[in-house]
Amino acid sequence: MDVFQGLAQGFEVALSFEGIMFVLIGVTVGTIIGMIPGLGPITAIAVMIPITYGMNPAIALLLMAGVYYGAAYGGAASSILLNAPGVSEAVATTFDGYPMAKRGEAGKALAIAAIGSFVGGTISILFLTFFAPLLSKVAVSFGPPEYFALMLLGITAISSLADGSTIKALISGVIGLMIATIGIDSQTGTMRFTFGNPHLLEGIDFLVIALGLFALAEVTTLVLGRKQKMDDMHNVGSLKLSKKEYKELAPTMGRQSVLGFLVGVLPGAGGTISSFLGYITEKKVSKKPEQFGKGSIRGVAAPETANNAANNGAFVPLLSLGIPGSGTTAVMLGALIVLGIQPGPLLMTDHPDVFWGVIASMYLGNIFLLVLNLPLIPYLSRILLVPRPLLISLVIVFCIIGVYAISFSTFDLYLLLAFGIIGYVMRLVRFPAAPLLLAFILGGMMEQAFRQSLTISNGNFSIFVTSPIAACMLALALLSFVVPLIQNNRAKK
């Protein structure tokens, strides 16, 4: 079937009364859920599976897809306003979004996040429309050696997240890697660093660390630094961007749309990794990298554009190969199988209404999200007008509810408190928290890919250089680590 014929059939599904209604419900629910720490799109889609019983599979997938990319939009609000990321994809947005809110530019930060999300989503949908079958072949070519090289490339970029001392950033990264090893070894079943505590058998959840290091640490700083002036926090600021700012953001959004989509295509990568990589690459290419972490508009646009592009990219392996690219798409895969649809190479020919209906609904959903989010910005920003004692209480309650909702374990609340204290101490001694979080995200996947590669090659390390893709990425990782050291030496001389 021709692409344009397929799109026409898809828009018949998406522009029907049912299609419009369920896309609108999906993006609205997703946006709200994205703002609440702890829930996330996986929970929302899992809850909606019983609702979709008996529904047209195409319409059911429209609803679930709307929740998925709607949550990516919503996560930016709590990240920017409260420094409490609602979803893991929004963590990198806190690096510059919250500093902008602190200096009275919350409205502008939210507007940049909404526009970046729209641009990233739209460009990635175009890629998905025309290149899905081709890119699915690229995704299949990525095996354990290639994944290990990709994760290692991400790890070496930790130095870019340093706020001053590269050594401190690397130490934070090592701590993150150590935390990632806690729990049961997936390959041997051995318990590692659990100290006999059954609550640690499944490891530590990402959200516990993120909310502790960022939200609780910020709350502690506000409480203990009561004499600090925070008057600018009450100034929401204008939503308007100047022509100069639009020109500055245009190349950023273009680059991160492509990067985010390509990362999203890889099974297992997802929006979280793409948002961190987007932030790091933008900081590397910037002529003023010292502005990042202090309220740079590009520091908000890059992760928001990248994570929304990645969320759409994740549909390439799901629809073309039947391989879930993330935890959320894994739940969606299960829902489709329950509805009698088997995603894979034959989906486009056997069920074109499902394949093209989802793609067409993304165009529609992206417009809905922009129309919904931009008018809501002045109302969302009013959170900052809440008196500081109430605002601090609100953040603490959000954190507790979000963490407790993950596993209904009080032990996770103690861990949240522990990471809050660690985050505050790290601020006092000026250790960046972002490298710890990035290393924690990549550590588990990197270890698994490394061990799978050695199992395939019977312990022969040459497997990492015989693959052209892996070899190129390892070379880039080496350059990423060595070039900053050379530049620092030249600067000292």
SEZAKOL-800010 format. One record per residue (C-alpha): residue number from 1; x, y, z. Coordinates in Angstrom, 2 decimals, always signed. Example, Ala and Ser with C-alpha at 12.3 -4.5 7.8 and 13.67 -1.06 7.14 Angstrom:
# SEZAKOL-800010
> resi; east; north; up
> 1; +12.30; -4.50; +7.80
> 2; +13.67; -1.06; +7.14
END
This chain:
# SEZAKOL-800010
> resi; east; north; up
> 1; +0.00; +0.00; +0.00
> 2; +1.23; +3.51; -0.89
> 3; +2.14; +5.77; +2.06
> 4; -0.41; +8.42; +1.10
> 5; -3.16; +5.82; +0.60
> 6; -2.32; +4.40; +4.00
> 7; -2.41; +7.86; +5.61
> 8; -5.78; +8.54; +3.99
> 9; -7.12; +5.32; +5.51
> 10; -5.55; +6.24; +8.85
> 11; -7.17; +9.67; +8.89
> 12; -10.55; +8.04; +8.22
> 13; -10.10; +6.23; +11.53
> 14; -8.54; +9.14; +13.45
> 15; -11.03; +11.79; +12.22
> 16; -14.11; +9.71; +12.98
> 17; -16.18; +10.85; +15.98
> 18; -14.86; +7.93; +18.07
> 19; -11.29; +8.58; +16.96
> 20; -11.30; +12.30; +17.83
> 21; -13.01; +11.64; +21.17
> 22; -10.61; +8.92; +22.31
> 23; -7.49; +10.79; +21.14
> 24; -8.66; +13.82; +23.11
> 25; -9.40; +11.70; +26.20
> 26; -6.02; +9.95; +25.88
> 27; -3.88; +13.10; +25.61
> 28; -5.82; +14.83; +28.41
> 29; -5.50; +11.89; +30.80
> 30; -1.84; +11.46; +29.82
> 31; -1.05; +15.12; +30.48
> 32; -2.63; +15.01; +33.95
> 33; -0.92; +11.73; +34.84
> 34; +2.44; +13.04; +33.63
> 35; +2.21; +15.89; +36.15
> 36; +1.76; +13.52; +39.11
> 37; +5.02; +11.92; +40.29
> 38; +4.87; +8.15; +40.57
> 39; +2.02; +7.27; +38.24
> 40; +3.42; +7.52; +34.73
> 41; +1.98; +6.23; +31.44
> 42; +2.57; +2.54; +32.25
> 43; +0.11; +2.66; +35.15
> 44; -2.45; +4.61; +33.12
> 45; -2.30; +2.26; +30.13
> 46; -2.46; -0.82; +32.37
> 47; -5.62; +0.58; +34.01
> 48; -7.17; +1.26; +30.60
> 49; -6.66; -2.27; +29.24
> 50; -9.94; -3.57; +30.80
> 51; -11.76; -0.49; +29.41
> 52; -10.66; -1.36; +25.86
> 53; -12.19; -4.86; +25.92
> 54; -14.59; -5.21; +23.01
> 55; -13.44; -1.95; +21.40
> 56; -12.22; -1.60; +17.83
> 57; -8.46; -2.38; +18.12
> 58; -7.55; +0.73; +16.10
> 59; -9.56; +3.01; +18.41
> 60; -8.18; +1.26; +21.52
> 61; -4.60; +1.83; +20.35
> 62; -5.43; +5.50; +19.59
> 63; -6.49; +5.92; +23.22
> 64; -3.37; +4.24; +24.65
> 65; -1.01; +6.09; +22.29
> 66; -2.60; +9.40; +23.36
> 67; -1.93; +8.60; +27.01
> 68; +1.68; +7.66; +26.16
> 69; +2.79; +10.84; +24.43
> 70; +0.46; +13.02; +26.54
> 71; +2.35; +11.95; +29.68
> 72; +5.60; +13.21; +28.13
> 73; +4.01; +16.67; +27.76
> 74; +2.65; +16.69; +31.32
> 75; +5.89; +15.67; +33.01
> 76; +7.50; +19.02; +32.18
> 77; +5.09; +21.02; +34.37
> 78; +6.07; +19.56; +37.75
> 79; +9.74; +19.48; +36.70
> 80; +9.81; +23.18; +35.90
> 81; +7.54; +24.46; +38.67
> 82; +8.44; +22.18; +41.60
> 83; +11.72; +20.50; +40.60
> 84; +9.78; +17.23; +41.02
> 85; +9.79; +15.30; +37.71
> 86; +6.44; +13.60; +37.12
> 87; +7.93; +11.00; +34.78
> 88; +11.52; +9.83; +34.28
> 89; +11.65; +11.45; +30.81
> 90; +11.28; +14.88; +32.45
> 91; +14.28; +14.67; +34.82
> 92; +16.65; +16.46; +32.42
> 93; +14.10; +19.28; +32.09
> 94; +14.66; +20.18; +35.76
> 95; +18.31; +21.11; +35.10
> 96; +17.37; +24.41; +33.43
> 97; +13.58; +24.56; +33.75
> 98; +13.55; +24.98; +37.52
> 99; +16.31; +27.66; +37.52
> 100; +14.20; +29.59; +34.98
> 101; +11.19; +29.35; +37.32
> 102; +13.33; +30.55; +40.25
> 103; +14.31; +33.69; +38.36
> 104; +10.72; +34.47; +37.38
> 105; +10.50; +32.87; +33.92
> 106; +8.24; +29.90; +34.63
> 107; +5.79; +30.90; +31.90
> 108; +8.51; +31.08; +29.28
> 109; +10.00; +27.74; +30.37
> 110; +6.60; +26.01; +30.12
> 111; +5.97; +27.61; +26.71
> 112; +9.38; +26.41; +25.43
> 113; +8.63; +22.89; +26.74
> 114; +5.24; +22.85; +24.97
> 115; +6.62; +24.17; +21.68
> 116; +9.66; +21.86; +21.80
> 117; +7.40; +18.88; +22.49
> 118; +5.18; +19.84; +19.55
> 119; +8.11; +20.26; +17.16
> 120; +9.80; +17.02; +18.29
> 121; +6.53; +15.12; +18.06
> 122; +5.64; +16.46; +14.61
> 123; +9.05; +15.85; +13.00
> 124; +9.25; +12.35; +14.48
> 125; +5.76; +11.53; +13.15
> 126; +6.94; +12.47; +9.66
> 127; +9.91; +10.12; +10.06
> 128; +7.59; +7.42; +11.39
> 129; +5.26; +7.86; +8.40
> 130; +7.86; +7.53; +5.66
> 131; +10.72; +5.52; +7.18
> 132; +9.16; +3.04; +9.65
> 133; +9.88; -0.14; +7.58
> 134; +13.46; +0.99; +6.80
> 135; +14.25; +2.00; +10.38
> 136; +12.87; -1.26; +11.74
> 137; +15.74; -3.02; +9.90
> 138; +18.23; -0.68; +11.62
> 139; +16.70; -1.51; +15.01
> 140; +17.09; -5.25; +14.34
> 141; +20.79; -4.77; +13.51
> 142; +21.44; -3.60; +17.10
> 143; +22.56; -6.55; +19.21
> 144; +24.18; -6.68; +22.67
> 145; +27.62; -5.38; +21.48
> 146; +26.00; -2.35; +19.83
> 147; +23.86; -1.65; +22.91
> 148; +26.91; -1.87; +25.18
> 149; +28.79; +0.59; +22.97
> 150; +25.80; +2.97; +22.95
> 151; +25.48; +2.85; +26.75
> 152; +29.22; +3.35; +27.18
> 153; +29.01; +6.40; +24.91
> 154; +26.32; +7.77; +27.21
> 155; +28.43; +7.06; +30.30
> 156; +31.46; +8.90; +28.89
> 157; +29.27; +11.95; +28.36
> 158; +28.94; +12.28; +32.15
> 159; +31.73; +14.86; +32.16
> 160; +29.39; +17.16; +30.20
> 161; +27.03; +17.22; +33.18
> 162; +29.79; +18.47; +35.48
> 163; +29.11; +21.82; +37.07
> 164; +32.73; +22.80; +37.56
> 165; +34.77; +19.74; +38.56
> 166; +34.95; +16.82; +36.11
> 167; +36.38; +14.60; +38.86
> 168; +33.31; +15.18; +41.04
> 169; +31.05; +14.33; +38.09
> 170; +32.91; +11.07; +37.50
> 171; +32.70; +10.16; +41.21
> 172; +28.93; +10.77; +41.09
> 173; +28.74; +8.54; +38.02
> 174; +30.61; +5.73; +39.77
> 175; +28.19; +5.95; +42.73
> 176; +25.29; +5.68; +40.25
> 177; +26.82; +2.57; +38.69
> 178; +27.25; +1.02; +42.15
> 179; +23.60; +1.67; +43.05
> 180; +22.53; +0.08; +39.74
> 181; +24.09; -3.25; +40.83
> 182; +21.83; -3.58; +43.90
> 183; +19.32; -6.45; +43.66
> 184; +19.18; -9.91; +42.08
> 185; +21.63; -10.55; +39.25
> 186; +19.37; -11.22; +36.25
> 187; +21.84; -13.68; +34.70
> 188; +22.89; -15.81; +37.69
> 189; +20.14; -15.12; +40.22
> 190; +22.72; -14.08; +42.84
> 191; +21.73; -11.47; +45.43
> 192; +24.03; -8.44; +45.29
> 193; +24.40; -5.77; +47.99
> 194; +20.98; -6.46; +49.50
> 195; +22.41; -7.07; +53.02
> 196; +19.69; -9.64; +53.63
> 197; +16.91; -7.08; +53.11
> 198; +14.11; -8.54; +50.92
> 199; +12.99; -5.03; +49.93
> 200; +16.21; -4.57; +47.95
> 201; +15.89; -7.78; +45.92
> 202; +14.33; -5.91; +42.98
> 203; +16.79; -3.05; +43.24
> 204; +15.97; +0.61; +43.81
> 205; +13.37; +2.31; +41.64
> 206; +14.44; +5.19; +39.44
> 207; +11.74; +7.52; +40.77
> 208; +12.91; +7.08; +44.38
> 209; +16.37; +8.33; +43.44
> 210; +15.13; +11.12; +41.14
> 211; +12.63; +12.58; +43.62
> 212; +15.10; +12.25; +46.49
> 213; +18.08; +13.85; +44.74
> 214; +16.10; +16.67; +43.15
> 215; +12.74; +17.37; +44.82
> 216; +13.51; +16.51; +48.46
> 217; +17.00; +18.00; +48.25
> 218; +15.46; +21.25; +46.94
> 219; +12.87; +21.24; +49.73
> 220; +15.62; +20.74; +52.32
> 221; +17.59; +23.63; +50.81
> 222; +14.52; +25.89; +50.97
> 223; +13.73; +24.92; +54.58
> 224; +17.27; +25.30; +55.87
> 225; +17.89; +28.45; +53.81
> 226; +14.79; +30.35; +54.95
> 227; +16.58; +33.68; +54.81
> 228; +17.23; +33.36; +51.08
> 229; +15.09; +35.64; +48.95
> 230; +12.76; +33.79; +46.61
> 231; +10.63; +36.75; +45.48
> 232; +11.19; +35.95; +41.79
> 233; +9.45; +32.59; +42.26
> 234; +6.17; +34.51; +42.59
> 235; +6.72; +36.20; +39.23
> 236; +5.35; +33.85; +36.58
> 237; +6.67; +36.01; +33.73
> 238; +5.60; +36.28; +30.12
> 239; +4.92; +33.34; +27.82
> 240; +6.19; +35.22; +24.78
> 241; +9.50; +34.45; +23.11
> 242; +11.48; +37.02; +21.15
> 243; +12.55; +36.52; +17.53
> 244; +16.13; +36.10; +18.75
> 245; +15.05; +33.29; +21.11
> 246; +13.09; +31.55; +18.34
> 247; +16.17; +31.69; +16.09
> 248; +18.30; +30.27; +18.91
> 249; +15.86; +27.43; +19.60
> 250; +15.14; +26.42; +15.98
> 251; +18.40; +24.47; +15.35
> 252; +18.20; +22.92; +18.83
> 253; +14.71; +21.57; +18.21
> 254; +15.67; +20.35; +14.73
> 255; +18.74; +18.45; +15.97
> 256; +17.01; +16.91; +18.97
> 257; +13.96; +15.82; +16.96
> 258; +16.22; +13.68; +14.75
> 259; +18.40; +12.42; +17.63
> 260; +15.42; +11.66; +19.87
> 261; +13.60; +9.75; +17.15
> 262; +16.66; +7.63; +16.29
> 263; +17.24; +6.78; +19.97
> 264; +13.55; +5.95; +20.38
> 265; +13.71; +3.49; +17.48
> 266; +16.21; +1.35; +19.41
> 267; +14.35; -1.17; +21.61
> 268; +15.04; -0.50; +25.27
> 269; +16.43; +3.02; +24.87
> 270; +13.31; +5.16; +25.36
> 271; +12.57; +8.79; +26.24
> 272; +14.65; +8.95; +29.42
> 273; +17.95; +8.17; +27.70
> 274; +17.09; +10.36; +24.69
> 275; +16.33; +13.35; +26.96
> 276; +19.69; +13.02; +28.74
> 277; +21.56; +12.53; +25.45
> 278; +19.71; +15.50; +23.96
> 279; +20.72; +17.72; +26.88
> 280; +24.35; +16.53; +26.80
> 281; +24.79; +16.91; +23.02
> 282; +23.23; +20.37; +23.07
> 283; +25.59; +21.46; +25.82
> 284; +28.56; +20.10; +23.85
> 285; +27.69; +21.97; +20.64
> 286; +26.77; +25.20; +22.46
> 287; +29.14; +28.15; +22.27
> 288; +28.11; +29.07; +25.82
> 289; +27.99; +25.75; +27.73
> 290; +28.44; +27.59; +31.04
> 291; +24.83; +28.82; +30.77
> 292; +23.47; +25.26; +30.98
> 293; +22.25; +24.34; +34.46
> 294; +21.57; +28.01; +35.24
> 295; +18.39; +28.55; +33.24
> 296; +19.34; +28.14; +29.57
> 297; +16.35; +28.11; +27.20
> 298; +18.16; +25.53; +25.05
> 299; +18.58; +23.38; +28.17
> 300; +14.76; +23.20; +28.41
> 301; +14.06; +22.77; +24.70
> 302; +16.61; +19.99; +24.09
> 303; +15.32; +17.28; +26.50
> 304; +11.65; +18.10; +25.90
> 305; +12.06; +17.88; +22.12
> 306; +14.16; +14.72; +22.32
> 307; +11.91; +12.76; +24.69
> 308; +8.74; +13.45; +22.69
> 309; +10.48; +12.47; +19.46
> 310; +11.71; +9.27; +21.15
> 311; +8.23; +8.34; +22.33
> 312; +6.99; +8.40; +18.75
> 313; +10.13; +6.59; +17.58
> 314; +9.33; +3.75; +20.00
> 315; +6.33; +2.86; +17.81
> 316; +8.67; +1.80; +14.97
> 317; +9.85; -1.48; +16.57
> 318; +6.43; -2.01; +18.19
> 319; +4.37; -1.76; +15.00
> 320; +6.94; -3.01; +12.45
> 321; +8.58; -5.82; +14.43
> 322; +6.33; -6.50; +17.41
> 323; +9.25; -5.59; +19.71
> 324; +8.45; -3.19; +22.59
> 325; +10.91; -0.30; +22.74
> 326; +10.10; +0.61; +26.35
> 327; +8.10; -0.52; +29.38
> 328; +5.08; +1.44; +28.20
> 329; +5.10; -0.04; +24.70
> 330; +5.48; -3.50; +26.29
> 331; +2.16; -2.95; +28.08
> 332; +0.65; -1.73; +24.80
> 333; +1.94; -4.86; +23.05
> 334; +0.14; -7.00; +25.63
> 335; -3.05; -4.98; +25.16
> 336; -2.93; -5.45; +21.38
> 337; -2.45; -9.21; +21.71
> 338; -5.45; -9.33; +24.08
> 339; -7.45; -7.48; +21.39
> 340; -6.45; -10.13; +18.81
> 341; -3.82; -8.06; +16.96
> 342; -0.27; -9.34; +16.53
> 343; +2.15; -6.44; +15.83
> 344; +4.93; -7.29; +13.40
> 345; +5.92; -7.15; +9.72
> 346; +2.43; -8.23; +8.58
> 347; +0.56; -5.59; +10.60
> 348; +0.72; -3.01; +7.80
> 349; -0.93; -5.38; +5.30
> 350; -3.25; -7.39; +7.61
> 351; -4.48; -4.48; +9.75
> 352; -3.73; -1.23; +7.90
> 353; -6.45; +0.58; +9.90
> 354; -4.47; -0.09; +13.12
> 355; -1.03; +0.76; +11.70
> 356; -2.00; +3.93; +9.83
> 357; -4.72; +4.90; +12.30
> 358; -2.14; +5.24; +15.09
> 359; +0.19; +7.31; +12.89
> 360; -2.66; +9.60; +11.76
> 361; -3.85; +10.01; +15.36
> 362; -0.38; +11.27; +16.34
> 363; -0.76; +14.27; +14.01
> 364; -4.12; +14.98; +15.60
> 365; -2.95; +14.34; +19.17
> 366; +0.07; +16.60; +18.78
> 367; -2.18; +19.52; +17.78
> 368; -4.57; +18.76; +20.67
> 369; -1.68; +18.78; +23.13
> 370; -0.39; +22.15; +21.94
> 371; -3.89; +23.67; +22.02
> 372; -4.51; +22.22; +25.51
> 373; -1.14; +23.08; +27.04
> 374; -0.42; +26.64; +25.92
> 375; -3.67; +28.13; +27.34
> 376; -3.16; +26.19; +30.59
> 377; +0.32; +27.63; +31.25
> 378; -0.88; +30.75; +33.14
> 379; -3.02; +28.54; +35.39
> 380; -0.30; +25.94; +35.97
> 381; +2.15; +28.71; +36.80
> 382; -0.09; +29.85; +39.66
> 383; +1.38; +26.98; +41.67
> 384; +4.31; +29.33; +42.27
> 385; +1.96; +31.87; +43.90
> 386; +1.23; +29.39; +46.69
> 387; +2.95; +30.50; +49.95
> 388; +6.30; +28.80; +50.45
> 389; +5.28; +26.65; +53.50
> 390; +2.30; +25.26; +51.58
> 391; +4.38; +24.77; +48.44
> 392; +7.02; +22.80; +50.35
> 393; +4.29; +20.66; +51.93
> 394; +2.77; +20.08; +48.48
> 395; +6.10; +18.87; +47.05
> 396; +6.66; +16.52; +50.00
> 397; +3.15; +15.06; +49.67
> 398; +3.64; +14.56; +45.90
> 399; +6.92; +12.78; +46.52
> 400; +5.49; +10.49; +49.22
> 401; +2.38; +9.58; +47.20
> 402; +4.43; +9.05; +44.02
> 403; +6.98; +6.75; +45.67
> 404; +4.42; +4.82; +47.73
> 405; +2.29; +4.22; +44.61
> 406; +5.16; +2.31; +42.95
> 407; +5.17; -0.74; +45.22
> 408; +3.09; +0.25; +48.29
> 409; +6.19; -0.23; +50.43
> 410; +7.08; +1.97; +53.39
> 411; +10.71; +0.93; +52.91
> 412; +10.75; +2.98; +49.68
> 413; +9.78; +6.03; +51.75
> 414; +12.86; +5.52; +53.95
> 415; +14.96; +5.25; +50.78
> 416; +13.37; +8.46; +49.51
> 417; +14.39; +10.22; +52.72
> 418; +17.91; +8.77; +52.48
> 419; +18.37; +10.00; +48.90
> 420; +16.94; +13.38; +49.90
> 421; +19.68; +13.69; +52.53
> 422; +22.31; +12.46; +50.05
> 423; +21.09; +15.01; +47.50
> 424; +21.32; +17.84; +50.04
> 425; +24.84; +16.82; +51.11
> 426; +25.88; +16.62; +47.44
> 427; +24.68; +20.20; +46.99
> 428; +26.67; +21.35; +50.01
> 429; +29.92; +19.82; +48.71
> 430; +29.04; +20.73; +45.08
> 431; +28.79; +17.22; +43.66
> 432; +26.42; +17.18; +40.64
> 433; +23.44; +14.82; +41.00
> 434; +22.74; +14.44; +37.26
> 435; +25.75; +12.13; +36.52
> 436; +24.65; +9.80; +39.34
> 437; +21.18; +9.53; +37.87
> 438; +22.39; +9.02; +34.29
> 439; +24.88; +6.33; +35.37
> 440; +22.12; +4.57; +37.34
> 441; +19.86; +4.54; +34.26
> 442; +22.54; +3.24; +31.90
> 443; +24.38; +0.97; +34.37
> 444; +21.94; -1.94; +34.45
> 445; +21.43; -2.03; +30.69
> 446; +25.16; -1.67; +30.02
> 447; +26.03; -4.55; +32.35
> 448; +23.40; -6.80; +30.79
> 449; +24.53; -5.99; +27.23
> 450; +28.19; -6.55; +28.18
> 451; +27.54; -9.98; +29.68
> 452; +25.26; -11.05; +26.83
> 453; +27.98; -10.05; +24.34
> 454; +30.62; -12.14; +26.13
> 455; +28.20; -15.08; +26.34
> 456; +27.65; -14.91; +22.56
> 457; +31.40; -14.73; +21.86
> 458; +32.43; -17.29; +24.51
> 459; +34.36; -14.64; +26.39
> 460; +36.11; -13.14; +23.35
> 461; +36.34; -9.34; +23.75
> 462; +36.93; -8.85; +20.03
> 463; +33.14; -8.96; +19.53
> 464; +33.05; -5.27; +20.46
> 465; +35.35; -4.23; +17.59
> 466; +34.32; -6.71; +14.88
> 467; +30.91; -5.06; +14.69
> 468; +31.27; -1.82; +12.62
> 469; +28.48; -0.03; +14.53
> 470; +29.89; -1.00; +17.94
> 471; +33.44; -0.08; +16.88
> 472; +32.34; +3.38; +15.68
> 473; +30.47; +4.04; +18.91
> 474; +33.42; +2.90; +21.03
> 475; +35.65; +5.28; +19.06
> 476; +33.18; +8.12; +19.70
> 477; +33.10; +7.19; +23.39
> 478; +36.90; +7.39; +23.54
> 479; +36.89; +10.79; +21.82
> 480; +34.12; +12.01; +24.13
> 481; +36.31; +11.15; +27.12
> 482; +39.71; +12.28; +25.77
> 483; +38.84; +15.54; +23.96
> 484; +37.58; +17.39; +27.11
> 485; +40.80; +16.39; +28.95
> 486; +42.94; +17.79; +26.11
> 487; +40.88; +20.99; +26.06
> 488; +41.26; +21.40; +29.84
> 489; +45.05; +20.96; +29.59
> 490; +45.23; +23.57; +26.82
> 491; +43.09; +25.97; +28.84
> 492; +45.42; +25.57; +31.85
> 493; +48.50; +26.21; +29.70
END
